[in-house]
Amino acid sequence: MKSYLMLGVAIVAEVIATSSLKASDGFTRLIPSIFVVLGYATAFYLLMQVMKTVPVGIAYAIWCGAGIVLVTLVASVLYKQVPDLAAWIGIALIIAGVAVIQLFSATGAH
């Protein structure tokens, strides 16, 4: 369970970093640029730790799926980049895919 908590923190760090990329304006703004560098460094360090106990495919599926959903939500709020219906359907399919892996695959079970 500790690994999944670390994965959650890694996802949040990655979402902060990715969301800060736009605000960094090509690394011309200092504070958002610091968030990008620190966020990705934290995210990748924690992801490496998680992969010591969670299969790579599972960890990466959760990382990507959650990251896509959260970055989309953050971009909707911060940057007013609201997805259309097709995008939301795609995001729902991503969530469903990660859920199927976690709930029904022997690979995802712990």
C-alpha positions as CSV (number, residue, x, y, z in Angstrom):
1,M,0.0,0.0,0.0
2,K,3.0,2.3,0.7
3,S,3.9,2.0,-3.0
4,Y,0.5,3.2,-4.1
5,L,0.7,6.2,-1.8
6,M,4.0,7.1,-3.3
7,L,2.5,6.6,-6.7
8,G,-0.2,9.1,-5.8
9,V,2.3,11.7,-4.6
10,A,4.3,11.1,-7.8
11,I,1.2,11.7,-9.9
12,V,0.4,14.9,-8.1
13,A,4.0,16.1,-8.5
14,E,3.8,15.3,-12.3
15,V,0.5,17.1,-12.6
16,I,1.9,20.2,-10.9
17,A,5.0,20.1,-13.2
18,T,3.0,19.5,-16.4
19,S,0.5,22.2,-15.5
20,S,3.4,24.6,-14.7
21,L,4.9,24.1,-18.2
22,K,2.4,26.5,-19.8
23,A,2.9,29.0,-17.0
24,S,6.7,28.9,-17.4
25,D,6.3,30.4,-20.8
26,G,9.3,28.4,-22.3
27,F,11.2,28.6,-19.0
28,T,11.2,32.4,-19.2
29,R,9.3,32.8,-15.9
30,L,11.3,31.7,-12.8
31,I,8.7,30.4,-10.3
32,P,6.7,28.2,-12.7
33,S,10.0,26.9,-14.1
34,I,11.1,25.9,-10.6
35,F,7.8,24.0,-10.2
36,V,8.4,22.2,-13.5
37,V,11.9,21.1,-12.5
38,L,11.1,20.2,-8.9
39,G,7.8,18.5,-9.9
40,Y,9.3,16.3,-12.5
41,A,12.4,15.4,-10.3
42,T,10.1,14.4,-7.5
43,A,7.7,12.6,-9.7
44,F,10.4,10.5,-11.4
45,Y,12.2,9.7,-8.2
46,L,9.0,8.5,-6.6
47,L,8.0,6.5,-9.7
48,M,11.4,4.8,-9.6
49,Q,10.7,3.8,-6.0
50,V,7.2,2.5,-6.8
51,M,8.6,0.3,-9.6
52,K,10.6,-1.6,-7.1
53,T,7.4,-3.3,-5.9
54,V,4.7,-2.5,-8.5
55,P,5.0,-4.0,-12.0
56,V,6.2,-1.4,-14.5
57,G,3.1,-1.7,-16.8
58,I,0.7,-1.3,-13.9
59,A,2.5,1.6,-12.3
60,Y,2.8,3.4,-15.7
61,A,-0.9,2.7,-16.6
62,I,-2.0,4.3,-13.3
63,W,0.5,7.1,-13.7
64,C,-0.6,8.0,-17.2
65,G,-4.3,7.5,-16.7
66,A,-4.5,9.6,-13.5
67,G,-2.1,12.2,-14.9
68,I,-4.2,12.6,-18.1
69,V,-7.4,13.1,-16.1
70,L,-5.9,15.4,-13.5
71,V,-4.0,17.6,-16.0
72,T,-7.2,17.9,-18.1
73,L,-9.1,19.0,-15.0
74,V,-6.4,21.5,-14.0
75,A,-6.2,22.9,-17.5
76,S,-9.9,23.3,-17.5
77,V,-9.8,25.4,-14.4
78,L,-6.5,27.3,-14.8
79,Y,-6.3,27.8,-18.5
80,K,-10.0,27.5,-19.5
81,Q,-9.2,24.6,-21.8
82,V,-12.4,22.7,-21.5
83,P,-12.5,19.4,-23.3
84,D,-15.4,18.6,-25.6
85,L,-17.6,15.5,-25.4
86,A,-15.3,13.3,-27.5
87,A,-12.4,14.2,-25.2
88,W,-14.4,13.3,-22.1
89,I,-15.4,10.0,-23.6
90,G,-11.8,9.3,-24.3
91,I,-10.8,10.2,-20.8
92,A,-13.6,7.9,-19.5
93,L,-12.2,5.1,-21.5
94,I,-8.7,5.7,-20.1
95,I,-10.1,5.5,-16.6
96,A,-12.0,2.4,-17.4
97,G,-8.9,0.8,-18.8
98,V,-6.9,1.5,-15.7
99,A,-9.8,0.2,-13.5
100,V,-10.0,-3.0,-15.5
101,I,-6.3,-3.6,-15.1
102,Q,-6.5,-3.0,-11.3
103,L,-9.7,-4.9,-10.7
104,F,-9.6,-7.8,-13.0
105,S,-6.0,-8.5,-14.2
106,A,-3.8,-10.8,-12.2
107,T,-1.0,-8.5,-13.1
108,G,-2.6,-5.6,-11.3
109,A,-3.6,-7.5,-8.2
110,H,-1.6,-7.1,-5.0
